[in-house]
Amino acid sequence: MSTELTEEYLTEFRNLQRELVLLQQSIQSEGRRLLVIFEGRDTAGKGGAIRRFSEHLNPRFLKVIALTKPTEIESKQWFFQRYLRDLPNPGEIVFFDRSWYNRAVVEPVMEFCTSHQYESFMNQVPTVENMLIDDGIQIIKLWFSINRTAQSERINRRSSDILYQWKLSTIDALAQEKWDDFTYFKERMFERTHTEKSPWIIVDGNDKATARMESIRYVLSQCQYRRKGELGVPLSPHTGIVSRYQAKDAHSNQTNRVSPQRKPKK
């Protein structure tokens, strides 16, 4: 079910966006740095959430980064190199519309990387993030989740409506077919890259409007800024929509779906 966009909902949402403006003003004036990573399954609502986050922010102190396929030179560089150049400068907020975590999920599923590249990344990323945090960058990692039925409906809508066809990609087309593979690597990513300093936050994206509201609320709840809460809008996210990753019992994990040691096809 979709959230009904009542006048009450729209008023609360707009006030949350006003709080985001207050947050940006505080970050700008204090020279702080905020990086928000948006990850998740295809069609889970990452792009729409980013648009709502950034809708009323000052673009001079905001960057939305959605990197394309690496160039030949970039593919031979240290994997993190092309991402590091887009980290927030003092006074900036940066939103990564997908991030270095492509190598944790999309690339191994689609066989875009070797097993060595995958393992190297998984071993390095906690250290890289700890270094960035220790240098003063606040990192928030959001994973937008969606169930299989909702994803199928959204993919079908994209393919049938010319207004949304630009969103379709090869990965979208295989999202359903490779659902279990994506699940396997997603869980491995959570297990190996969720840390106390840089935790994974899971957002239920089955209802887009609710996911956008609660993800904004979560980011605001994690940041300190002047005049916080001045508008009277609740800043504690709904725990049924936004939750911190919790490690599962190792004995309950399914390990026979796909091998993480696969290499890309020639």
Summary of the structure (lengths in Angstrom):
residues: 266
radius of gyration: 18.6
end to end distance: 43.6
largest distance: 57.6
contacts: 773
relative contact order: 0.18
helix: 47%
strand: 13%
